[in-house]
Amino acid sequence: MPKRIEKIREAGVNELEAQQKELTEQIFRLKFQLSTGQAEALKRLRESKKDLARVKTLLRAQEIAAEAKSEAAGKA
């Protein structure tokens, strides 16, 4: 699992946004599968939700860092 986290951290903003969209669609499909009674979908759904949360967290952290950088440049 640490390899997955490092891979996500190394991705750029565009890659993270694409991954976010892909994970959102995957979660939708997995929820649909779960409603039809496929048991394997539950484990994959949990993993996908966690990955989506990681991606969103990194995107937000990068957004905050960019705001802080532009704010510091504006004061200087």
PLY file of the C-alpha trace (Angstrom):
ply
format ascii 1.0
element vertex 76
property float x
property float y
property float z
element edge 75
property int vertex1
property int vertex2
end_header
0.00 0.00 0.00
2.78 2.54 0.64
3.77 2.18 -3.01
0.28 3.27 -4.02
0.50 6.37 -1.82
3.91 7.33 -3.18
2.65 6.88 -6.73
-0.26 9.22 -6.03
2.02 11.82 -4.38
4.34 11.88 -7.39
1.51 12.64 -9.81
0.97 16.15 -11.15
-2.20 18.19 -10.81
-3.59 17.15 -14.19
-2.93 13.49 -13.44
-4.59 13.81 -10.03
-7.67 15.44 -11.54
-7.91 12.68 -14.15
-7.49 10.06 -11.44
-10.18 11.75 -9.36
-12.63 11.57 -12.25
-11.74 7.94 -12.94
-12.15 6.94 -9.29
-15.50 8.73 -9.04
-16.77 6.77 -12.04
-15.34 3.53 -10.65
-17.08 4.08 -7.31
-20.36 4.62 -9.14
-19.94 1.35 -11.05
-18.95 -0.53 -7.89
-21.99 0.75 -6.00
-24.14 -0.50 -8.85
-22.44 -3.91 -8.73
-22.92 -4.03 -4.97
-26.63 -3.39 -5.35
-26.84 -6.40 -7.69
-25.28 -8.61 -5.02
-21.70 -9.09 -6.14
-19.70 -9.60 -2.94
-16.25 -8.73 -4.32
-17.37 -5.18 -5.08
-17.42 -4.22 -1.40
-13.67 -4.60 -0.90
-12.85 -2.77 -4.13
-15.38 -0.05 -3.24
-13.66 0.60 0.09
-10.23 0.75 -1.56
-11.50 3.11 -4.26
-13.09 5.42 -1.71
-9.82 5.60 0.23
-7.85 6.31 -2.95
-10.31 9.04 -3.92
-9.92 10.62 -0.48
-6.12 10.56 -0.87
-6.32 12.19 -4.29
-8.70 14.89 -3.07
-6.46 15.57 -0.06
-3.39 16.00 -2.24
-5.25 18.27 -4.68
-6.44 20.44 -1.81
-2.96 20.59 -0.28
-1.50 21.70 -3.61
-4.25 24.29 -3.97
-3.51 25.72 -0.51
0.22 25.79 -1.24
-0.40 27.66 -4.49
-2.61 30.19 -2.71
0.01 30.73 -0.01
2.71 31.18 -2.63
0.69 33.75 -4.59
-0.24 35.54 -1.37
3.41 35.75 -0.35
4.36 37.05 -3.79
1.64 39.70 -3.55
2.98 41.02 -0.23
6.57 41.19 -1.44
0 1
1 2
2 3
3 4
4 5
5 6
6 7
7 8
8 9
9 10
10 11
11 12
12 13
13 14
14 15
15 16
16 17
17 18
18 19
19 20
20 21
21 22
22 23
23 24
24 25
25 26
26 27
27 28
28 29
29 30
30 31
31 32
32 33
33 34
34 35
35 36
36 37
37 38
38 39
39 40
40 41
41 42
42 43
43 44
44 45
45 46
46 47
47 48
48 49
49 50
50 51
51 52
52 53
53 54
54 55
55 56
56 57
57 58
58 59
59 60
60 61
61 62
62 63
63 64
64 65
65 66
66 67
67 68
68 69
69 70
70 71
71 72
72 73
73 74
74 75
